[in-house]
Amino acid sequence: MLGWTPKQDNIFLSFGQDWIFQRTNRKGALNQGTEAWIEWANGARWDGVVLGDTVVFKVEAAQADLILHGTRYKLKISYPDGADSTDSTDFDWYEGKSQRRNT
């Protein structure tokens, strides 16, 4: 198959608890200016922080508690194509839905 298919995975949430996630790029540091974020089907957006080779998300419980069980999401990433370029490579990295353990 040609092209990119997002990884399928669910985000597990618990009411009253922060949500923390990180993923490290095995190939090394991500390009300067790389951005990552989660778009929820209900319109919420959670921004990640890129630290060298790692994307980190820390979402406070007050925000995480707004996501209902079964809400679909896409984790998107955007890599600048180079230091002198205004173009970027954008794609859906993960997609799935929320699952709550204590609903």
N, C-alpha and C positions, 0 to 999 in steps of 0.2 A: 504494500500500500504506500502510496506517495502522500506526503503531507504530514501534519502533526495531529495527533489525537490526544486530547487532555487525559491525564491520569484520572481515574474514577476513585473517589474516596469520600467518605462522609465526615462531617465535623461533629464531634461529640461535645455537647454543652451540658452544664449542670447549673440550675438556678442558684444565684448567689455566689457563683465562683467566676473568677477571671478565666479567660481562655488564652493560653500561651502555646505558640507553635513556632518552630524554626526548622529550616531546611538548608543544608549546606551543599554547595556546588562542588562535586568531586573533582572537577577540572580546574579549580582555583578561583581566584577573585573574579567577581562580576564586573562588567564595564562600569566605569564612573558614570553616575547618573541613572543607573538601573532603578526602576520603580516596580513595586509589587503591591497589589491590593486585592481585596475580596469584594466582589459585587454580589449582594443578596437580591433575590427576586422581589423582596418587599421594599427595595430602594436604598437600604442601608449600605454603607461602604466602610470597610476597615482597611486602613493603610498599614503596610508593613514598613520595616526599616531595613535597609541593606547595609550590612557591616562586612565589608571585604567579600568573602565567599559565602556569606550566610544571610538569608532573609529571615527576619524575626517579626512575629506578631505578638503583641500583648494587648488584649482587649479587656477593659474593665468590666466587671460583672454587670454594672448598670446598662452598658451597651449590649453585652452578650445576652442579657435577659430579655431583650426586645425581639430576639429571633425565636420564632415558634418552631416546634417540632415539624420536620418535613419541608422546611423552607429551602428552596434550591439556591445554590451559590456557584460562582465561578471565581477561581483565584487566577488573576491575570498578572502577566509580567511584561515589562517593556525594557528592552536592551538598546541603548544608543548604539548605532552602527560603527561609531568610532569617534575619536576626539574632535575631528574636524567636520563631522557630519551632523546635519539637523534631522536625519532620518533615523528611524528606530525599527527594531524587530519586535512586534507585539503578538502575543498569543495567549490562549487560555492554558494555564499550566495544570490546574486541577479543576474538577467540577464534581458536584454531588449534591447532598442535602444535609440539613442539620438533623441530628438525632439527640434526643434528650433522655437521660437515664432516670430522671426523677420527675416525670410529668404526671 
